[in-house]
Amino acid sequence: MRSIEETINALKNGEYDDKLTYLYSCDKNDVKKYSDRYIDVINGFEETFGKDGDIALFSAPGRTEIGGNHTDHQHGCVLAGSVNLDVISAARPNGTNTVRIQSRNYPLDVIELDSLEIREKEFDKAISLIRGVIKKFVDLGYDVKGFDAYTTSNVLKGSGLSSSAAFEVLVGTIINGLFANNEVNPIEIAKFGQFAENVYYNKPSGLMDQMASSVGSVVAIDFKSTEEPIVEKVEFDLKKHNHALCIIDSGADHADLTDEYATIPSDMKAVAGFFGKEFLREVDENEFMANIKNIRAKLNNDRAVLRAIHFFNDNKRAQEEVKALRNDDFELFKQLVKKSGQSSYMYLQNVFATSMPKNQAVSLTLALCDEILGDKGAYRVHGGGFAGTVQAFVPLDMLDEFKTKIENVLGENMCHVLSIRPVGGYELK
């Protein structure tokens, strides 16, 4: 940790350039915009909490789901990666029993450390995520003290890049750095984030978002055991295959769609329950296929059956995508991505909200991708679905045309070209 003045001078003098170049997968010519962003967050910290005392800098990335759409909450397999958009923070201990986190353009969140119980009035609010993450560190026996933090984010809210998971991982990374000597591993920090989101924030979710943000790079994750998920890094060099990763903002917002998301795990669990199981991963696929008639009769829910079909197939596809990448078969990988997207559209049914049938921005975005790319790229609904974003793998020689045509319909700055980030939650030392 350094004083504010020393940290700013180090950023200006290039002492952090190598770390920033590595962290954001950028050229040295572009590193200044990243160092300027950290100077900006330090200035925000000083304006909010004052100049005295040494600070530390932290970052947690957004994530992109590459394979396995809504498979994680059924203990399935996914392929995911962290991206070069993140939530960053300047933070320091404040010598009190109070945690204060100021996120730019939001109210100051204040938590007393002797009051960490769940609060229903905090459901759907960021303060609940902070409280939940702190509780997990305290339960592990770490002596968490008061601290101040100022955060800013360029992870687009409602983008499918999981700004909430990035925030949870950031809070965990700050506490780990300030009070736990970085002893808590990224997998545990991801679990803390999921706990905070499920229990304190009151939103059902799997573990993929937090895991991708916390671990970083591109990872294949098998959630058969959520207590000990199998996490393996996967080499994924898009430039080698002359493709870019694009995340397209459809212009539709995730607001008020929690109930739509909740129907997916509840439908899948209903099918699992038919077999006396809690999650679909525990159900034999052949037994499921042989019992579809009986499941329909008992549940009276064809959508649940279709969603289960999606789970079984996309769970296998996520594993096949990993094999394709490891075999350097990028064409097969793209075919699998498109099949996953088609399955999400037809069977999982998370491309638009049935409560708002005239609002189909994601459907329209997928249609644009199909018209522009044809069989040359790949595209799919990205993340939770119903609103938000589409993911596309675009040949570099088509990138300018693709971006222009998409934004001619959806608006400027709606097609974002991203890079895979090599690490997850990170303290800049």
QUILINZI-V681789 format. One record per residue. RES is the residue in three letters. PHI is phi in degrees with one decimal (none if undefined). PSI is psi in whole degrees, -180 to 180 (NA if undefined). OMEGA is omega in whole degrees, -180 to 180 (none if undefined). Layout:
{{RES;PHI;PSI;OMEGA} {RES;PHI;PSI;OMEGA}}
//
This chain:
{{MET;none;146;-180} {ARG;-133.0;165;174} {SER;-66.3;163;179} {ILE;-58.3;-46;-178} {GLU;-62.4;-45;-180} {GLU;-63.8;-39;-179} {THR;-66.6;-44;179} {ILE;-62.3;-45;180} {ASN;-62.2;-40;179} {ALA;-63.9;-40;177} {LEU;-65.5;-43;-179} {LYS;-68.4;-33;-177} {ASN;-85.7;0;175} {GLY;87.6;9;-179} {GLU;-64.6;-25;-180} {TYR;-98.7;2;-171} {ASP;-59.1;-44;-179} {ASP;-63.1;-42;179} {LYS;-64.8;-42;-179} {LEU;-68.8;-39;177} {THR;-61.2;-42;178} {TYR;-66.7;-47;-173} {LEU;-64.0;-40;-174} {TYR;-105.2;7;178} {SER;50.9;45;-176} {CYS;-114.8;165;173} {ASP;-77.0;156;179} {LYS;-62.3;-25;178} {ASN;-67.6;-23;-177} {ASP;-99.8;-2;-170} {VAL;-68.4;-25;-177} {LYS;-60.3;-37;-178} {LYS;-65.6;-28;178} {TYR;-78.6;-42;177} {SER;-64.6;-37;177} {ASP;-62.3;-34;179} {ARG;-66.7;-39;177} {TYR;-70.3;-37;175} {ILE;-60.5;-40;179} {ASP;-62.3;-43;-179} {VAL;-70.1;-33;176} {ILE;-65.5;-43;178} {ASN;-61.6;-40;177} {GLY;-62.8;-40;178} {PHE;-62.5;-47;-178} {GLU;-62.1;-42;179} {GLU;-64.0;-31;-176} {THR;-87.8;-42;-170} {PHE;-119.0;-5;179} {GLY;96.2;171;-170} {LYS;-92.2;-26;-172} {ASP;-70.4;138;175} {GLY;103.1;149;180} {ASP;-77.9;150;-179} {ILE;-122.6;163;172} {ALA;-127.3;155;-179} {LEU;-112.8;139;-176} {PHE;-136.8;158;180} {SER;-149.0;144;171} {ALA;-140.9;130;-172} {PRO;-86.9;158;165} {GLY;-70.5;170;-178} {ARG;-130.8;155;172} {THR;-120.3;130;175} {GLU;-82.0;125;-178} {ILE;-102.3;-39;180} {GLY;-147.5;145;-179} {GLY;89.9;79;-178} {ASN;-87.9;115;-178} {HIS;60.8;36;174} {THR;-98.3;-22;-172} {ASP;-66.1;-40;-176} {HIS;-73.0;-8;173} {GLN;-104.9;21;177} {HIS;64.6;34;-179} {GLY;-93.6;-160;-177} {CYS;-110.4;144;179} {VAL;-139.3;162;170} {LEU;-126.5;124;-175} {ALA;-146.1;162;180} {GLY;-145.9;155;174} {SER;-89.6;150;-176} {VAL;-120.0;171;-174} {ASN;-87.7;31;165} {LEU;-114.4;138;-173} {ASP;-152.2;170;169} {VAL;-101.6;128;-179} {ILE;-121.2;160;-176} {SER;-152.8;148;161} {ALA;-106.2;137;-175} {ALA;-148.5;157;174} {ARG;-159.9;151;172} {PRO;-62.2;146;-179} {ASN;-114.9;4;175} {GLY;72.5;15;179} {THR;-122.8;-170;176} {ASN;-104.5;22;-174} {THR;-123.4;133;174} {VAL;-100.2;129;178} {ARG;-126.7;121;179} {ILE;-124.3;120;177} {GLN;-106.2;110;173} {SER;-94.7;132;-175} {ARG;-53.3;133;178} {ASN;70.4;16;175} {TYR;-128.3;162;176} {PRO;-64.9;154;176} {LEU;-66.7;130;176} {ASP;-96.3;127;-177} {VAL;-126.1;127;-178} {ILE;-130.3;129;172} {GLU;-87.9;131;-172} {LEU;-72.1;-11;175} {ASP;-93.3;13;-179} {SER;-138.9;81;-175} {LEU;-113.3;17;-180} {GLU;-74.2;160;177} {ILE;-65.9;138;179} {ARG;-126.9;116;-177} {GLU;-61.1;-32;-179} {LYS;-68.0;-14;178} {GLU;-96.3;0;177} {PHE;-54.9;139;179} {ASP;70.8;15;178} {LYS;-120.4;148;-177} {ALA;-60.3;-32;-178} {ILE;-60.3;-31;179} {SER;-67.0;-35;178} {LEU;-64.9;-43;179} {ILE;-61.6;-48;-177} {ARG;-61.5;-41;-179} {GLY;-66.5;-41;179} {VAL;-66.4;-44;178} {ILE;-57.5;-44;-177} {LYS;-57.5;-39;-179} {LYS;-66.8;-40;177} {PHE;-64.9;-43;180} {VAL;-63.6;-42;180} {ASP;-62.7;-28;177} {LEU;-79.2;-6;177} {GLY;98.7;7;179} {TYR;-79.2;141;-177} {ASP;-86.9;79;-179} {VAL;-75.9;127;178} {LYS;-108.3;176;178} {GLY;-67.0;147;175} {PHE;-151.4;160;175} {ASP;-113.0;141;177} {ALA;-145.6;143;175} {TYR;-121.3;129;-176} {THR;-124.9;152;170} {THR;-143.1;152;-173} {SER;-136.3;142;167} {ASN;-116.2;16;172} {VAL;-81.1;113;-173} {LEU;-61.5;126;179} {LYS;-68.0;136;-178} {GLY;73.5;17;-174} {SER;-92.2;-6;-172} {GLY;79.8;3;178} {LEU;-93.4;4;172} {SER;64.9;63;176} {SER;-63.9;-34;180} {SER;-68.4;-42;178} {ALA;-63.9;-41;178} {ALA;-60.5;-40;179} {PHE;-65.8;-44;178} {GLU;-59.6;-45;-180} {VAL;-66.4;-37;177} {LEU;-60.3;-48;180} {VAL;-59.9;-44;178} {GLY;-63.4;-38;180} {THR;-68.3;-38;177} {ILE;-62.6;-51;-178} {ILE;-63.3;-40;179} {ASN;-60.8;-40;-179} {GLY;-74.6;-40;-175} {LEU;-81.7;-33;-169} {PHE;-130.1;-6;-176} {ALA;-124.2;12;177} {ASN;53.9;30;-180} {ASN;55.5;33;-179} {GLU;-82.3;-22;-177} {VAL;-84.8;125;-174} {ASN;-77.9;163;-176} {PRO;-58.3;-33;-180} {ILE;-65.0;-42;179} {GLU;-66.8;-40;178} {ILE;-61.8;-39;176} {ALA;-61.5;-42;178} {LYS;-63.4;-38;177} {PHE;-60.7;-42;-180} {GLY;-64.4;-44;179} {GLN;-63.4;-42;177} {PHE;-57.2;-47;-180} {ALA;-61.0;-41;-178} {GLU;-71.2;-41;-178} {ASN;-72.9;-46;-169} {VAL;-94.7;-45;-175} {TYR;-89.8;-35;180} {TYR;-88.5;-21;177} {ASN;68.1;42;176} {LYS;-126.5;124;178} {PRO;-68.4;137;178} {SER;-160.9;156;172} {GLY;-82.1;-163;-175} {LEU;-107.0;-4;-173} {MET;-62.8;-45;-175} {ASP;-58.4;-50;-178} {GLN;-67.0;-37;-177} {MET;-66.2;-44;-179} {ALA;-64.3;-39;179} {SER;-68.9;-40;-175} {SER;-76.7;-43;-176} {VAL;-81.0;-44;177} {GLY;86.5;175;-176} {SER;61.8;-154;173} {VAL;-106.3;128;-175} {VAL;-131.9;139;167} {ALA;-95.4;128;-176} {ILE;-125.6;129;175} {ASP;-109.4;115;-175} {PHE;-96.5;23;179} {LYS;-52.6;-41;170} {SER;-113.1;110;180} {THR;-72.4;-19;177} {GLU;-74.0;-35;178} {GLU;-134.0;68;179} {PRO;-63.6;147;177} {ILE;-89.1;119;-176} {VAL;-119.5;122;180} {GLU;-130.9;133;178} {LYS;-76.4;146;-177} {VAL;-127.5;130;177} {GLU;-68.6;132;-174} {PHE;-148.5;89;-175} {ASP;-107.4;94;-178} {LEU;-65.6;-37;-178} {LYS;-61.8;-36;179} {LYS;-59.4;-34;-178} {HIS;-100.7;13;174} {ASN;57.3;43;177} {HIS;-129.4;156;174} {ALA;-117.3;151;174} {LEU;-94.9;121;179} {CYS;-117.8;137;170} {ILE;-113.8;121;-174} {ILE;-107.3;121;177} {ASP;-80.0;115;-177} {SER;-72.4;-16;-177} {GLY;94.1;-8;177} {ALA;-91.7;145;-175} {ASP;-103.0;151;177} {HIS;-79.1;-5;-174} {ALA;-55.2;138;175} {ASP;63.9;25;-180} {LEU;-111.6;11;-179} {THR;-56.1;-41;-179} {ASP;-64.2;-37;178} {GLU;-62.5;-45;179} {TYR;-61.6;-42;-175} {ALA;-63.6;-26;180} {THR;-67.0;-25;-177} {ILE;-69.1;-57;177} {PRO;-63.2;-33;-179} {SER;-68.4;-40;176} {ASP;-62.7;-46;-179} {MET;-65.0;-39;179} {LYS;-68.3;-32;177} {ALA;-62.8;-41;177} {VAL;-66.2;-44;177} {ALA;-59.3;-39;-179} {GLY;-62.7;-29;176} {PHE;-57.0;-33;-179} {PHE;-96.7;10;-180} {GLY;74.5;21;180} {LYS;-112.9;163;179} {GLU;-92.4;-35;-176} {PHE;-128.3;152;-178} {LEU;-64.1;-27;179} {ARG;-60.2;-24;-178} {GLU;-85.5;-7;-176} {VAL;-96.2;137;175} {ASP;-73.2;126;-176} {GLU;-61.0;-42;-180} {ASN;-63.6;-39;177} {GLU;-65.3;-39;176} {PHE;-60.5;-50;-177} {MET;-61.3;-36;-179} {ALA;-73.2;-16;-174} {ASN;-114.1;13;-176} {ILE;-57.3;-42;180} {LYS;-59.3;-44;-179} {ASN;-69.4;-37;178} {ILE;-63.6;-43;179} {ARG;-60.6;-42;-178} {ALA;-65.2;-39;-177} {LYS;-79.0;-44;-173} {LEU;-88.3;-25;-174} {ASN;52.3;46;-173} {ASN;-149.4;86;179} {ASP;-63.4;-33;179} {ARG;-59.4;-40;179} {ALA;-63.0;-39;179} {VAL;-64.4;-45;179} {LEU;-62.0;-41;180} {ARG;-66.5;-34;176} {ALA;-67.4;-40;176} {ILE;-58.5;-44;177} {HIS;-58.2;-46;-177} {PHE;-56.7;-52;-176} {PHE;-59.7;-42;-178} {ASN;-74.8;-42;-178} {ASP;-73.5;-27;175} {ASN;-63.0;-41;177} {LYS;-70.0;-40;-179} {ARG;-61.8;-39;179} {ALA;-57.9;-40;179} {GLN;-70.9;-37;178} {GLU;-67.7;-34;177} {GLU;-63.8;-41;178} {VAL;-60.7;-46;179} {LYS;-61.5;-42;-180} {ALA;-62.2;-43;180} {LEU;-66.7;-41;-180} {ARG;-68.7;-27;176} {ASN;-89.9;4;179} {ASP;60.6;33;180} {ASP;-103.8;81;-174} {PHE;-70.7;-31;178} {GLU;-65.0;-42;176} {LEU;-63.8;-42;178} {PHE;-55.6;-47;-180} {LYS;-62.6;-40;178} {GLN;-60.5;-40;180} {LEU;-67.5;-38;177} {VAL;-60.4;-45;-180} {LYS;-65.3;-40;178} {LYS;-63.4;-39;177} {SER;-61.7;-44;179} {GLY;-62.8;-40;178} {GLN;-64.4;-39;178} {SER;-66.4;-40;177} {SER;-61.4;-41;-179} {TYR;-67.7;-50;-171} {MET;-84.2;-41;-171} {TYR;-106.1;-49;178} {LEU;-69.5;-35;175} {GLN;59.3;55;179} {ASN;-122.5;31;-179} {VAL;-95.2;-28;171} {PHE;-146.5;160;-179} {ALA;-86.3;126;-179} {THR;-64.3;-21;178} {SER;-74.4;-15;-180} {MET;-134.6;68;-171} {PRO;-65.1;-19;179} {LYS;-83.0;-15;-179} {ASN;-98.0;96;-176} {GLN;-129.5;54;-177} {ALA;-64.4;-37;179} {VAL;-68.9;-41;177} {SER;-58.2;-44;180} {LEU;-63.9;-41;180} {THR;-63.0;-41;177} {LEU;-62.5;-39;179} {ALA;-63.9;-39;178} {LEU;-63.0;-44;179} {CYS;-59.4;-42;-180} {ASP;-63.6;-42;-179} {GLU;-66.6;-40;-175} {ILE;-79.7;-45;-172} {LEU;-88.4;-32;-174} {GLY;57.9;-127;-180} {ASP;-99.9;18;-175} {LYS;-93.5;-18;180} {GLY;-132.7;-155;176} {ALA;-149.2;153;-176} {TYR;-158.8;154;-178} {ARG;-165.2;159;171} {VAL;-61.0;143;-173} {HIS;-111.8;123;173} {GLY;79.2;-143;-173} {GLY;-62.2;-36;177} {GLY;92.0;-165;-178} {PHE;71.4;-33;177} {ALA;-157.6;-173;173} {GLY;91.4;-117;-163} {THR;-129.4;165;174} {VAL;-122.0;141;177} {GLN;-102.2;137;178} {ALA;-137.5;140;171} {PHE;-105.1;114;-168} {VAL;-118.0;129;174} {PRO;-57.0;138;-176} {LEU;-59.1;-33;-179} {ASP;-74.5;-5;176} {MET;-111.1;-2;-169} {LEU;-61.8;-47;-179} {ASP;-62.6;-45;179} {GLU;-62.0;-44;-178} {PHE;-60.8;-50;-178} {LYS;-61.8;-43;-179} {THR;-63.3;-47;-177} {LYS;-67.2;-38;177} {ILE;-63.8;-47;-175} {GLU;-75.4;-19;173} {ASN;-63.3;-28;179} {VAL;-95.4;-47;-172} {LEU;-90.4;-19;-179} {GLY;114.0;164;-179} {GLU;-64.6;149;175} {ASN;59.4;32;178} {MET;-101.5;-10;178} {CYS;-114.0;113;-173} {HIS;-107.5;125;177} {VAL;-94.7;118;-172} {LEU;-115.9;165;173} {SER;-118.5;154;173} {ILE;-79.5;132;-180} {ARG;-93.1;138;-172} {PRO;-75.9;-18;-179} {VAL;-137.0;164;180} {GLY;-96.8;-127;178} {GLY;-54.6;134;-166} {TYR;-148.5;137;172} {GLU;-107.3;123;179} {LEU;-81.2;112;-179} {LYS;-113.4;NA;none}}
//
